[in-house]
Amino acid sequence: MWTDSSLGLPVDLGASWIHGVSGNPITSGETVWGKTMATDGENGIMFHADGSEMSDAEWTEIEALFEEILC
């Protein structure tokens, strides 16, 4: 798990999220590797494959399609 910012913007070169922190051995390494931050699914930014930021309306449409497929 490593984020490299040597080119002026962060690029994740490993894990971005630790899922299931209870009993997860990776969680104990967080103080060695860097900081952690709780996420709730609402504080992220979504991007298109070309790197442009997705609008709230686009993300809402994708979420609706995702829910339609799952239900």
CHARMM-style PDB file with segment names, atoms N, HN, CA, C and O in Angstrom:
ATOM      1  N   MET     1       0.849  -1.164   0.000  1.00  0.00      PROA
ATOM      2  CA  MET     1       0.000   0.000   0.000  1.00  0.00      PROA
ATOM      3  C   MET     1       0.895   1.226   0.000  1.00  0.00      PROA
ATOM      4  O   MET     1       1.692   1.431   0.915  1.00  0.00      PROA
ATOM      5  N   TRP     2       0.750   2.045  -1.048  1.00  0.00      PROA
ATOM      6  HN  TRP     2       0.103   1.879  -1.791  1.00  0.00      PROA
ATOM      7  CA  TRP     2       1.646   3.181  -1.168  1.00  0.00      PROA
ATOM      8  C   TRP     2       1.046   4.218  -2.090  1.00  0.00      PROA
ATOM      9  O   TRP     2       0.578   3.878  -3.176  1.00  0.00      PROA
ATOM     10  N   THR     3       1.049   5.462  -1.686  1.00  0.00      PROA
ATOM     11  HN  THR     3       1.429   5.738  -0.804  1.00  0.00      PROA
ATOM     12  CA  THR     3       0.638   6.574  -2.531  1.00  0.00      PROA
ATOM     13  C   THR     3       1.869   7.398  -2.843  1.00  0.00      PROA
ATOM     14  O   THR     3       2.546   7.885  -1.937  1.00  0.00      PROA
ATOM     15  N   ASP     4       2.160   7.556  -4.133  1.00  0.00      PROA
ATOM     16  HN  ASP     4       1.610   7.160  -4.869  1.00  0.00      PROA
ATOM     17  CA  ASP     4       3.317   8.317  -4.587  1.00  0.00      PROA
ATOM     18  C   ASP     4       2.857   9.686  -5.072  1.00  0.00      PROA
ATOM     19  O   ASP     4       1.973   9.776  -5.924  1.00  0.00      PROA
ATOM     20  N   SER     5       3.443  10.742  -4.544  1.00  0.00      PROA
ATOM     21  HN  SER     5       4.161  10.669  -3.852  1.00  0.00      PROA
ATOM     22  CA  SER     5       3.098  12.103  -4.960  1.00  0.00      PROA
ATOM     23  C   SER     5       4.288  12.808  -5.607  1.00  0.00      PROA
ATOM     24  O   SER     5       4.310  14.037  -5.678  1.00  0.00      PROA
ATOM     25  N   SER     6       5.267  12.055  -6.076  1.00  0.00      PROA
ATOM     26  HN  SER     6       5.249  11.057  -6.019  1.00  0.00      PROA
ATOM     27  CA  SER     6       6.490  12.653  -6.606  1.00  0.00      PROA
ATOM     28  C   SER     6       6.270  13.465  -7.876  1.00  0.00      PROA
ATOM     29  O   SER     6       7.105  14.307  -8.207  1.00  0.00      PROA
ATOM     30  N   LEU     7       5.182  13.244  -8.594  1.00  0.00      PROA
ATOM     31  HN  LEU     7       4.503  12.561  -8.326  1.00  0.00      PROA
ATOM     32  CA  LEU     7       4.897  13.996  -9.813  1.00  0.00      PROA
ATOM     33  C   LEU     7       3.941  15.161  -9.576  1.00  0.00      PROA
ATOM     34  O   LEU     7       3.488  15.798 -10.527  1.00  0.00      PROA
ATOM     35  N   GLY     8       3.632  15.443  -8.307  1.00  0.00      PROA
ATOM     36  HN  GLY     8       3.999  14.926  -7.534  1.00  0.00      PROA
ATOM     37  CA  GLY     8       2.798  16.581  -7.977  1.00  0.00      PROA
ATOM     38  C   GLY     8       1.349  16.256  -7.700  1.00  0.00      PROA
ATOM     39  O   GLY     8       0.606  17.130  -7.254  1.00  0.00      PROA
ATOM     40  N   LEU     9       0.918  15.036  -7.945  1.00  0.00      PROA
ATOM     41  HN  LEU     9       1.521  14.326  -8.307  1.00  0.00      PROA
ATOM     42  CA  LEU     9      -0.424  14.608  -7.569  1.00  0.00      PROA
ATOM     43  C   LEU     9      -0.366  13.166  -7.113  1.00  0.00      PROA
ATOM     44  O   LEU     9       0.482  12.396  -7.564  1.00  0.00      PROA
ATOM     45  N   PRO    10      -1.271  12.802  -6.214  1.00  0.00      PROA
ATOM     46  CA  PRO    10      -1.204  11.460  -5.634  1.00  0.00      PROA
ATOM     47  C   PRO    10      -1.629  10.368  -6.609  1.00  0.00      PROA
ATOM     48  O   PRO    10      -2.626  10.498  -7.319  1.00  0.00      PROA
ATOM     49  N   VAL    11      -0.848   9.289  -6.627  1.00  0.00      PROA
ATOM     50  HN  VAL    11      -0.038   9.183  -6.050  1.00  0.00      PROA
ATOM     51  CA  VAL    11      -1.167   8.099  -7.421  1.00  0.00      PROA
ATOM     52  C   VAL    11      -1.061   6.905  -6.480  1.00  0.00      PROA
ATOM     53  O   VAL    11       0.001   6.649  -5.913  1.00  0.00      PROA
ATOM     54  N   ASP    12      -2.154   6.179  -6.315  1.00  0.00      PROA
ATOM     55  HN  ASP    12      -3.017   6.387  -6.776  1.00  0.00      PROA
ATOM     56  CA  ASP    12      -2.125   4.999  -5.456  1.00  0.00      PROA
ATOM     57  C   ASP    12      -1.440   3.859  -6.186  1.00  0.00      PROA
ATOM     58  O   ASP    12      -1.842   3.471  -7.283  1.00  0.00      PROA
ATOM     59  N   LEU    13      -0.408   3.333  -5.566  1.00  0.00      PROA
ATOM     60  HN  LEU    13      -0.081   3.648  -4.675  1.00  0.00      PROA
ATOM     61  CA  LEU    13       0.351   2.224  -6.127  1.00  0.00      PROA
ATOM     62  C   LEU    13       0.113   0.957  -5.311  1.00  0.00      PROA
ATOM     63  O   LEU    13       0.958   0.063  -5.267  1.00  0.00      PROA
ATOM     64  N   GLY    14      -1.001   0.900  -4.693  1.00  0.00      PROA
ATOM     65  HN  GLY    14      -1.687   1.627  -4.729  1.00  0.00      PROA
ATOM     66  CA  GLY    14      -1.356  -0.241  -3.869  1.00  0.00      PROA
ATOM     67  C   GLY    14      -2.775  -0.068  -3.408  1.00  0.00      PROA
ATOM     68  O   GLY    14      -3.594   0.530  -4.107  1.00  0.00      PROA
ATOM     69  N   ALA    15      -3.069  -0.571  -2.266  1.00  0.00      PROA
ATOM     70  HN  ALA    15      -2.404  -1.056  -1.698  1.00  0.00      PROA
ATOM     71  CA  ALA    15      -4.435  -0.524  -1.744  1.00  0.00      PROA
ATOM     72  C   ALA    15      -4.854   0.913  -1.454  1.00  0.00      PROA
ATOM     73  O   ALA    15      -4.063   1.721  -0.968  1.00  0.00      PROA
ATOM     74  N   SER    16      -6.101   1.211  -1.759  1.00  0.00      PROA
ATOM     75  HN  SER    16      -6.744   0.555  -2.155  1.00  0.00      PROA
ATOM     76  CA  SER    16      -6.657   2.521  -1.438  1.00  0.00      PROA
ATOM     77  C   SER    16      -7.541   2.446  -0.209  1.00  0.00      PROA
ATOM     78  O   SER    16      -7.644   3.409   0.550  1.00  0.00      PROA
ATOM     79  N   TRP    17      -8.170   1.315  -0.017  1.00  0.00      PROA
ATOM     80  HN  TRP    17      -8.086   0.533  -0.634  1.00  0.00      PROA
ATOM     81  CA  TRP    17      -9.070   1.130   1.114  1.00  0.00      PROA
ATOM     82  C   TRP    17      -8.726  -0.156   1.845  1.00  0.00      PROA
ATOM     83  O   TRP    17      -8.277  -1.134   1.247  1.00  0.00      PROA
ATOM     84  N   ILE    18      -8.944  -0.132   3.144  1.00  0.00      PROA
ATOM     85  HN  ILE    18      -9.308   0.663   3.631  1.00  0.00      PROA
ATOM     86  CA  ILE    18      -8.876  -1.346   3.959  1.00  0.00      PROA
ATOM     87  C   ILE    18     -10.314  -1.671   4.317  1.00  0.00      PROA
ATOM     88  O   ILE    18     -10.952  -0.932   5.066  1.00  0.00      PROA
ATOM     89  N   HSD    19     -10.823  -2.762   3.791  1.00  0.00      PROA
ATOM     90  HN  HSD    19     -10.305  -3.362   3.182  1.00  0.00      PROA
ATOM     91  CA  HSD    19     -12.206  -3.179   4.061  1.00  0.00      PROA
ATOM     92  C   HSD    19     -12.207  -4.164   5.221  1.00  0.00      PROA
ATOM     93  O   HSD    19     -11.372  -5.067   5.284  1.00  0.00      PROA
ATOM     94  N   GLY    20     -13.135  -3.986   6.119  1.00  0.00      PROA
ATOM     95  HN  GLY    20     -13.813  -3.252   6.068  1.00  0.00      PROA
ATOM     96  CA  GLY    20     -13.246  -4.896   7.256  1.00  0.00      PROA
ATOM     97  C   GLY    20     -12.076  -4.746   8.201  1.00  0.00      PROA
ATOM     98  O   GLY    20     -11.193  -5.602   8.234  1.00  0.00      PROA
ATOM     99  N   VAL    21     -12.055  -3.681   8.963  1.00  0.00      PROA
ATOM    100  HN  VAL    21     -12.772  -2.985   8.936  1.00  0.00      PROA
ATOM    101  CA  VAL    21     -10.904  -3.393   9.815  1.00  0.00      PROA
ATOM    102  C   VAL    21     -10.842  -4.258  11.066  1.00  0.00      PROA
ATOM    103  O   VAL    21      -9.764  -4.428  11.634  1.00  0.00      PROA
ATOM    104  N   SER    22     -11.955  -4.802  11.505  1.00  0.00      PROA
ATOM    105  HN  SER    22     -12.831  -4.663  11.044  1.00  0.00      PROA
ATOM    106  CA  SER    22     -11.951  -5.626  12.714  1.00  0.00      PROA
ATOM    107  C   SER    22     -11.267  -6.960  12.436  1.00  0.00      PROA
ATOM    108  O   SER    22     -11.721  -7.739  11.598  1.00  0.00      PROA
ATOM    109  N   GLY    23     -10.186  -7.212  13.139  1.00  0.00      PROA
ATOM    110  HN  GLY    23      -9.817  -6.580  13.820  1.00  0.00      PROA
ATOM    111  CA  GLY    23      -9.458  -8.464  12.981  1.00  0.00      PROA
ATOM    112  C   GLY    23      -8.608  -8.528  11.724  1.00  0.00      PROA
ATOM    113  O   GLY    23      -8.041  -9.581  11.430  1.00  0.00      PROA
ATOM    114  N   ASN    24      -8.500  -7.446  10.976  1.00  0.00      PROA
ATOM    115  HN  ASN    24      -8.961  -6.591  11.215  1.00  0.00      PROA
ATOM    116  CA  ASN    24      -7.720  -7.426   9.751  1.00  0.00      PROA
ATOM    117  C   ASN    24      -6.258  -7.135  10.100  1.00  0.00      PROA
ATOM    118  O   ASN    24      -5.977  -6.091  10.690  1.00  0.00      PROA
ATOM    119  N   PRO    25      -5.319  -8.023   9.755  1.00  0.00      PROA
ATOM    120  CA  PRO    25      -3.917  -7.804  10.130  1.00  0.00      PROA
ATOM    121  C   PRO    25      -3.305  -6.571   9.475  1.00  0.00      PROA
ATOM    122  O   PRO    25      -2.334  -6.023   9.996  1.00  0.00      PROA
ATOM    123  N   ILE    26      -3.844  -6.125   8.355  1.00  0.00      PROA
ATOM    124  HN  ILE    26      -4.633  -6.570   7.931  1.00  0.00      PROA
ATOM    125  CA  ILE    26      -3.309  -4.935   7.690  1.00  0.00      PROA
ATOM    126  C   ILE    26      -3.593  -3.687   8.527  1.00  0.00      PROA
ATOM    127  O   ILE    26      -2.805  -2.741   8.507  1.00  0.00      PROA
ATOM    128  N   THR    27      -4.690  -3.675   9.249  1.00  0.00      PROA
ATOM    129  HN  THR    27      -5.330  -4.443   9.265  1.00  0.00      PROA
ATOM    130  CA  THR    27      -5.063  -2.511  10.055  1.00  0.00      PROA
ATOM    131  C   THR    27      -3.973  -2.161  11.055  1.00  0.00      PROA
ATOM    132  O   THR    27      -3.743  -0.980  11.315  1.00  0.00      PROA
ATOM    133  N   SER    28      -3.303  -3.143  11.617  1.00  0.00      PROA
ATOM    134  HN  SER    28      -3.489  -4.103  11.406  1.00  0.00      PROA
ATOM    135  CA  SER    28      -2.268  -2.853  12.607  1.00  0.00      PROA
ATOM    136  C   SER    28      -1.071  -2.152  11.977  1.00  0.00      PROA
ATOM    137  O   SER    28      -0.292  -1.520  12.690  1.00  0.00      PROA
ATOM    138  N   GLY    29      -0.905  -2.246  10.654  1.00  0.00      PROA
ATOM    139  HN  GLY    29      -1.538  -2.759  10.075  1.00  0.00      PROA
ATOM    140  CA  GLY    29       0.212  -1.600   9.984  1.00  0.00      PROA
ATOM    141  C   GLY    29      -0.038  -0.168   9.594  1.00  0.00      PROA
ATOM    142  O   GLY    29       0.858   0.499   9.076  1.00  0.00      PROA
ATOM    143  N   GLU    30      -1.245   0.322   9.832  1.00  0.00      PROA
ATOM    144  HN  GLU    30      -1.973  -0.219  10.253  1.00  0.00      PROA
ATOM    145  CA  GLU    30      -1.579   1.676   9.382  1.00  0.00      PROA
ATOM    146  C   GLU    30      -0.670   2.739   9.969  1.00  0.00      PROA
ATOM    147  O   GLU    30      -0.387   3.743   9.316  1.00  0.00      PROA
ATOM    148  N   THR    31      -0.210   2.530  11.190  1.00  0.00      PROA
ATOM    149  HN  THR    31      -0.440   1.714  11.721  1.00  0.00      PROA
ATOM    150  CA  THR    31       0.656   3.536  11.800  1.00  0.00      PROA
ATOM    151  C   THR    31       2.059   3.480  11.202  1.00  0.00      PROA
ATOM    152  O   THR    31       2.800   4.460  11.283  1.00  0.00      PROA
ATOM    153  N   VAL    32       2.430   2.370  10.613  1.00  0.00      PROA
ATOM    154  HN  VAL    32       1.828   1.574  10.547  1.00  0.00      PROA
ATOM    155  CA  VAL    32       3.736   2.241   9.973  1.00  0.00      PROA
ATOM    156  C   VAL    32       3.704   2.832   8.578  1.00  0.00      PROA
ATOM    157  O   VAL    32       4.643   3.520   8.176  1.00  0.00      PROA
ATOM    158  N   TRP    33       2.631   2.573   7.829  1.00  0.00      PROA
ATOM    159  HN  TRP    33       1.869   2.014   8.156  1.00  0.00      PROA
ATOM    160  CA  TRP    33       2.561   2.953   6.420  1.00  0.00      PROA
ATOM    161  C   TRP    33       1.998   4.336   6.175  1.00  0.00      PROA
ATOM    162  O   TRP    33       2.200   4.883   5.091  1.00  0.00      PROA
ATOM    163  N   GLY    34       1.330   4.902   7.093  1.00  0.00      PROA
ATOM    164  HN  GLY    34       1.166   4.458   7.974  1.00  0.00      PROA
ATOM    165  CA  GLY    34       0.738   6.214   6.871  1.00  0.00      PROA
ATOM    166  C   GLY    34      -0.547   6.363   7.644  1.00  0.00      PROA
ATOM    167  O   GLY    34      -0.798   5.641   8.609  1.00  0.00      PROA
ATOM    168  N   LYS    35      -1.347   7.294   7.219  1.00  0.00      PROA
ATOM    169  HN  LYS    35      -1.144   7.881   6.435  1.00  0.00      PROA
ATOM    170  CA  LYS    35      -2.577   7.563   7.954  1.00  0.00      PROA
ATOM    171  C   LYS    35      -3.767   6.865   7.313  1.00  0.00      PROA
ATOM    172  O   LYS    35      -3.731   6.486   6.142  1.00  0.00      PROA
ATOM    173  N   THR    36      -4.795   6.707   8.085  1.00  0.00      PROA
ATOM    174  HN  THR    36      -4.825   7.015   9.036  1.00  0.00      PROA
ATOM    175  CA  THR    36      -6.050   6.171   7.575  1.00  0.00      PROA
ATOM    176  C   THR    36      -7.134   7.219   7.803  1.00  0.00      PROA
ATOM    177  O   THR    36      -7.006   8.096   8.657  1.00  0.00      PROA
ATOM    178  N   MET    37      -8.193   7.108   7.028  1.00  0.00      PROA
ATOM    179  HN  MET    37      -8.297   6.395   6.335  1.00  0.00      PROA
ATOM    180  CA  MET    37      -9.304   8.036   7.151  1.00  0.00      PROA
ATOM    181  C   MET    37     -10.584   7.252   6.896  1.00  0.00      PROA
ATOM    182  O   MET    37     -10.692   6.527   5.907  1.00  0.00      PROA
ATOM    183  N   ALA    38     -11.533   7.399   7.778  1.00  0.00      PROA
ATOM    184  HN  ALA    38     -11.445   7.988   8.582  1.00  0.00      PROA
ATOM    185  CA  ALA    38     -12.814   6.715   7.598  1.00  0.00      PROA
ATOM    186  C   ALA    38     -13.538   7.296   6.391  1.00  0.00      PROA
ATOM    187  O   ALA    38     -13.532   8.507   6.168  1.00  0.00      PROA
ATOM    188  N   THR    39     -14.156   6.419   5.623  1.00  0.00      PROA
ATOM    189  HN  THR    39     -14.160   5.435   5.804  1.00  0.00      PROA
ATOM    190  CA  THR    39     -14.967   6.860   4.486  1.00  0.00      PROA
ATOM    191  C   THR    39     -16.374   6.316   4.651  1.00  0.00      PROA
ATOM    192  O   THR    39     -16.585   5.271   5.266  1.00  0.00      PROA
ATOM    193  N   ASP    40     -17.320   7.033   4.098  1.00  0.00      PROA
ATOM    194  HN  ASP    40     -17.148   7.882   3.598  1.00  0.00      PROA
ATOM    195  CA  ASP    40     -18.705   6.606   4.222  1.00  0.00      PROA
ATOM    196  C   ASP    40     -19.389   6.431   2.874  1.00  0.00      PROA
ATOM    197  O   ASP    40     -20.610   6.281   2.814  1.00  0.00      PROA
ATOM    198  N   GLY    41     -18.620   6.449   1.802  1.00  0.00      PROA
ATOM    199  HN  GLY    41     -17.629   6.570   1.852  1.00  0.00      PROA
ATOM    200  CA  GLY    41     -19.207   6.294   0.485  1.00  0.00      PROA
ATOM    201  C   GLY    41     -19.758   7.580  -0.095  1.00  0.00      PROA
ATOM    202  O   GLY    41     -20.142   7.621  -1.264  1.00  0.00      PROA
ATOM    203  N   GLU    42     -19.800   8.624   0.706  1.00  0.00      PROA
ATOM    204  HN  GLU    42     -19.488   8.590   1.656  1.00  0.00      PROA
ATOM    205  CA  GLU    42     -20.342   9.905   0.254  1.00  0.00      PROA
ATOM    206  C   GLU    42     -19.260  10.969   0.078  1.00  0.00      PROA
ATOM    207  O   GLU    42     -19.541  12.057  -0.425  1.00  0.00      PROA
ATOM    208  N   ASN    43     -18.042  10.670   0.483  1.00  0.00      PROA
ATOM    209  HN  ASN    43     -17.814   9.787   0.892  1.00  0.00      PROA
ATOM    210  CA  ASN    43     -17.009  11.694   0.424  1.00  0.00      PROA
ATOM    211  C   ASN    43     -15.947  11.408  -0.640  1.00  0.00      PROA
ATOM    212  O   ASN    43     -14.809  11.863  -0.526  1.00  0.00      PROA
ATOM    213  N   GLY    44     -16.320  10.660  -1.663  1.00  0.00      PROA
ATOM    214  HN  GLY    44     -17.244  10.290  -1.756  1.00  0.00      PROA
ATOM    215  CA  GLY    44     -15.397  10.355  -2.744  1.00  0.00      PROA
ATOM    216  C   GLY    44     -15.650  11.210  -3.973  1.00  0.00      PROA
ATOM    217  O   GLY    44     -16.683  11.870  -4.084  1.00  0.00      PROA
ATOM    218  N   ILE    45     -14.706  11.190  -4.883  1.00  0.00      PROA
ATOM    219  HN  ILE    45     -13.867  10.653  -4.793  1.00  0.00      PROA
ATOM    220  CA  ILE    45     -14.840  11.873  -6.164  1.00  0.00      PROA
ATOM    221  C   ILE    45     -14.709  10.813  -7.244  1.00  0.00      PROA
ATOM    222  O   ILE    45     -13.767  10.021  -7.232  1.00  0.00      PROA
ATOM    223  N   MET    46     -15.647  10.797  -8.174  1.00  0.00      PROA
ATOM    224  HN  MET    46     -16.413  11.441  -8.184  1.00  0.00      PROA
ATOM    225  CA  MET    46     -15.635   9.813  -9.248  1.00  0.00      PROA
ATOM    226  C   MET    46     -15.071  10.450 -10.511  1.00  0.00      PROA
ATOM    227  O   MET    46     -15.316  11.622 -10.796  1.00  0.00      PROA
ATOM    228  N   PHE    47     -14.307   9.654 -11.265  1.00  0.00      PROA
ATOM    229  HN  PHE    47     -14.107   8.702 -11.033  1.00  0.00      PROA
ATOM    230  CA  PHE    47     -13.683  10.139 -12.489  1.00  0.00      PROA
ATOM    231  C   PHE    47     -14.041   9.245 -13.665  1.00  0.00      PROA
ATOM    232  O   PHE    47     -14.279   8.048 -13.504  1.00  0.00      PROA
ATOM    233  N   HSD    48     -14.075   9.839 -14.841  1.00  0.00      PROA
ATOM    234  HN  HSD    48     -13.882  10.811 -14.972  1.00  0.00      PROA
ATOM    235  CA  HSD    48     -14.233   9.090 -16.083  1.00  0.00      PROA
ATOM    236  C   HSD    48     -12.892   8.441 -16.420  1.00  0.00      PROA
ATOM    237  O   HSD    48     -11.865   8.797 -15.841  1.00  0.00      PROA
ATOM    238  N   ALA    49     -12.901   7.490 -17.356  1.00  0.00      PROA
ATOM    239  HN  ALA    49     -13.735   7.201 -17.826  1.00  0.00      PROA
ATOM    240  CA  ALA    49     -11.671   6.815 -17.762  1.00  0.00      PROA
ATOM    241  C   ALA    49     -10.633   7.792 -18.315  1.00  0.00      PROA
ATOM    242  O   ALA    49      -9.435   7.519 -18.255  1.00  0.00      PROA
ATOM    243  N   ASP    50     -11.083   8.930 -18.853  1.00  0.00      PROA
ATOM    244  HN  ASP    50     -12.056   9.152 -18.901  1.00  0.00      PROA
ATOM    245  CA  ASP    50     -10.131   9.915 -19.396  1.00  0.00      PROA
ATOM    246  C   ASP    50      -9.574  10.849 -18.322  1.00  0.00      PROA
ATOM    247  O   ASP    50      -8.781  11.739 -18.631  1.00  0.00      PROA
ATOM    248  N   GLY    51      -9.976  10.658 -17.072  1.00  0.00      PROA
ATOM    249  HN  GLY    51     -10.620   9.935 -16.821  1.00  0.00      PROA
ATOM    250  CA  GLY    51      -9.463  11.449 -15.970  1.00  0.00      PROA
ATOM    251  C   GLY    51     -10.290  12.670 -15.612  1.00  0.00      PROA
ATOM    252  O   GLY    51      -9.991  13.347 -14.628  1.00  0.00      PROA
ATOM    253  N   SER    52     -11.325  12.967 -16.392  1.00  0.00      PROA
ATOM    254  HN  SER    52     -11.567  12.418 -17.191  1.00  0.00      PROA
ATOM    255  CA  SER    52     -12.170  14.118 -16.066  1.00  0.00      PROA
ATOM    256  C   SER    52     -13.127  13.752 -14.934  1.00  0.00      PROA
ATOM    257  O   SER    52     -13.568  12.608 -14.816  1.00  0.00      PROA
ATOM    258  N   GLU    53     -13.435  14.747 -14.109  1.00  0.00      PROA
ATOM    259  HN  GLU    53     -13.076  15.675 -14.205  1.00  0.00      PROA
ATOM    260  CA  GLU    53     -14.301  14.500 -12.958  1.00  0.00      PROA
ATOM    261  C   GLU    53     -15.746  14.314 -13.407  1.00  0.00      PROA
ATOM    262  O   GLU    53     -16.242  15.032 -14.275  1.00  0.00      PROA
ATOM    263  N   MET    54     -16.403  13.346 -12.803  1.00  0.00      PROA
ATOM    264  HN  MET    54     -16.000  12.762 -12.098  1.00  0.00      PROA
ATOM    265  CA  MET    54     -17.798  13.048 -13.104  1.00  0.00      PROA
ATOM    266  C   MET    54     -18.696  14.026 -12.350  1.00  0.00      PROA
ATOM    267  O   MET    54     -18.446  14.341 -11.187  1.00  0.00      PROA
ATOM    268  N   SER    55     -19.729  14.496 -13.015  1.00  0.00      PROA
ATOM    269  HN  SER    55     -19.932  14.240 -13.960  1.00  0.00      PROA
ATOM    270  CA  SER    55     -20.675  15.396 -12.346  1.00  0.00      PROA
ATOM    271  C   SER    55     -21.556  14.598 -11.385  1.00  0.00      PROA
ATOM    272  O   SER    55     -21.654  13.375 -11.489  1.00  0.00      PROA
ATOM    273  N   ASP    56     -22.187  15.294 -10.462  1.00  0.00      PROA
ATOM    274  HN  ASP    56     -22.108  16.287 -10.378  1.00  0.00      PROA
ATOM    275  CA  ASP    56     -23.113  14.639  -9.530  1.00  0.00      PROA
ATOM    276  C   ASP    56     -24.251  13.962 -10.289  1.00  0.00      PROA
ATOM    277  O   ASP    56     -24.686  12.871  -9.920  1.00  0.00      PROA
ATOM    278  N   ALA    57     -24.734  14.614 -11.355  1.00  0.00      PROA
ATOM    279  HN  ALA    57     -24.380  15.500 -11.654  1.00  0.00      PROA
ATOM    280  CA  ALA    57     -25.833  14.041 -12.150  1.00  0.00      PROA
ATOM    281  C   ALA    57     -25.400  12.751 -12.832  1.00  0.00      PROA
ATOM    282  O   ALA    57     -26.166  11.789 -12.882  1.00  0.00      PROA
ATOM    283  N   GLU    58     -24.171  12.723 -13.360  1.00  0.00      PROA
ATOM    284  HN  GLU    58     -23.549  13.505 -13.319  1.00  0.00      PROA
ATOM    285  CA  GLU    58     -23.669  11.498 -14.007  1.00  0.00      PROA
ATOM    286  C   GLU    58     -23.549  10.370 -12.999  1.00  0.00      PROA
ATOM    287  O   GLU    58     -23.927   9.232 -13.278  1.00  0.00      PROA
ATOM    288  N   TRP    59     -23.016  10.696 -11.817  1.00  0.00      PROA
ATOM    289  HN  TRP    59     -22.709  11.620 -11.590  1.00  0.00      PROA
ATOM    290  CA  TRP    59     -22.848   9.663 -10.793  1.00  0.00      PROA
ATOM    291  C   TRP    59     -24.206   9.153 -10.318  1.00  0.00      PROA
ATOM    292  O   TRP    59     -24.367   7.954 -10.090  1.00  0.00      PROA
ATOM    293  N   THR    60     -25.173  10.034 -10.167  1.00  0.00      PROA
ATOM    294  HN  THR    60     -25.043  11.008 -10.352  1.00  0.00      PROA
ATOM    295  CA  THR    60     -26.522   9.638  -9.768  1.00  0.00      PROA
ATOM    296  C   THR    60     -27.113   8.673 -10.795  1.00  0.00      PROA
ATOM    297  O   THR    60     -27.753   7.688 -10.426  1.00  0.00      PROA
ATOM    298  N   GLU    61     -26.899   8.955 -12.088  1.00  0.00      PROA
ATOM    299  HN  GLU    61     -26.379   9.755 -12.387  1.00  0.00      PROA
ATOM    300  CA  GLU    61     -27.395   8.072 -13.154  1.00  0.00      PROA
ATOM    301  C   GLU    61     -26.720   6.702 -13.093  1.00  0.00      PROA
ATOM    302  O   GLU    61     -27.384   5.679 -13.260  1.00  0.00      PROA
ATOM    303  N   ILE    62     -25.435   6.674 -12.862  1.00  0.00      PROA
ATOM    304  HN  ILE    62     -24.895   7.505 -12.727  1.00  0.00      PROA
ATOM    305  CA  ILE    62     -24.712   5.401 -12.756  1.00  0.00      PROA
ATOM    306  C   ILE    62     -25.195   4.608 -11.550  1.00  0.00      PROA
ATOM    307  O   ILE    62     -25.386   3.395 -11.640  1.00  0.00      PROA
ATOM    308  N   GLU    63     -25.394   5.282 -10.423  1.00  0.00      PROA
ATOM    309  HN  GLU    63     -25.239   6.267 -10.349  1.00  0.00      PROA
ATOM    310  CA  GLU    63     -25.908   4.597  -9.228  1.00  0.00      PROA
ATOM    311  C   GLU    63     -27.277   3.989  -9.493  1.00  0.00      PROA
ATOM    312  O   GLU    63     -27.551   2.868  -9.065  1.00  0.00      PROA
ATOM    313  N   ALA    64     -28.143   4.722 -10.200  1.00  0.00      PROA
ATOM    314  HN  ALA    64     -27.921   5.633 -10.548  1.00  0.00      PROA
ATOM    315  CA  ALA    64     -29.485   4.215 -10.513  1.00  0.00      PROA
ATOM    316  C   ALA    64     -29.396   2.980 -11.410  1.00  0.00      PROA
ATOM    317  O   ALA    64     -30.125   2.010 -11.201  1.00  0.00      PROA
ATOM    318  N   LEU    65     -28.510   3.010 -12.405  1.00  0.00      PROA
ATOM    319  HN  LEU    65     -27.919   3.798 -12.575  1.00  0.00      PROA
ATOM    320  CA  LEU    65     -28.331   1.843 -13.277  1.00  0.00      PROA
ATOM    321  C   LEU    65     -27.802   0.650 -12.486  1.00  0.00      PROA
ATOM    322  O   LEU    65     -28.241  -0.481 -12.694  1.00  0.00      PROA
ATOM    323  N   PHE    66     -26.870   0.901 -11.591  1.00  0.00      PROA
ATOM    324  HN  PHE    66     -26.513   1.819 -11.423  1.00  0.00      PROA
ATOM    325  CA  PHE    66     -26.312  -0.143 -10.758  1.00  0.00      PROA
ATOM    326  C   PHE    66     -27.394  -0.795  -9.903  1.00  0.00      PROA
ATOM    327  O   PHE    66     -27.465  -2.021  -9.814  1.00  0.00      PROA
ATOM    328  N   GLU    67     -28.231   0.024  -9.277  1.00  0.00      PROA
ATOM    329  HN  GLU    67     -28.173   1.019  -9.350  1.00  0.00      PROA
ATOM    330  CA  GLU    67     -29.327  -0.487  -8.457  1.00  0.00      PROA
ATOM    331  C   GLU    67     -30.324  -1.280  -9.309  1.00  0.00      PROA
ATOM    332  O   GLU    67     -30.845  -2.304  -8.867  1.00  0.00      PROA
ATOM    333  N   GLU    68     -30.585  -0.807 -10.524  1.00  0.00      PROA
ATOM    334  HN  GLU    68     -30.162   0.024 -10.883  1.00  0.00      PROA
ATOM    335  CA  GLU    68     -31.509  -1.504 -11.418  1.00  0.00      PROA
ATOM    336  C   GLU    68     -30.972  -2.889 -11.789  1.00  0.00      PROA
ATOM    337  O   GLU    68     -31.730  -3.856 -11.857  1.00  0.00      PROA
ATOM    338  N   ILE    69     -29.693  -2.976 -12.022  1.00  0.00      PROA
ATOM    339  HN  ILE    69     -29.077  -2.191 -11.967  1.00  0.00      PROA
ATOM    340  CA  ILE    69     -29.078  -4.252 -12.384  1.00  0.00      PROA
ATOM    341  C   ILE    69     -29.122  -5.218 -11.193  1.00  0.00      PROA
ATOM    342  O   ILE    69     -29.385  -6.407 -11.372  1.00  0.00      PROA
ATOM    343  N   LEU    70     -28.872  -4.720  -9.998  1.00  0.00      PROA
ATOM    344  HN  LEU    70     -28.659  -3.753  -9.852  1.00  0.00      PROA
ATOM    345  CA  LEU    70     -28.827  -5.584  -8.808  1.00  0.00      PROA
ATOM    346  C   LEU    70     -30.214  -6.035  -8.348  1.00  0.00      PROA
ATOM    347  O   LEU    70     -30.343  -7.104  -7.750  1.00  0.00      PROA
ATOM    348  N   CYS    71     -31.237  -5.253  -8.611  1.00  0.00      PROA
ATOM    349  HN  CYS    71     -31.133  -4.385  -9.096  1.00  0.00      PROA
ATOM    350  CA  CYS    71     -32.570  -5.570  -8.065  1.00  0.00      PROA
ATOM    351  C   CYS    71     -33.422  -6.330  -9.030  1.00  0.00      PROA
ATOM    352  OT1 CYS    71     -34.563  -6.666  -8.714  1.00  0.00      PROA
TER     353      CYS     71
END
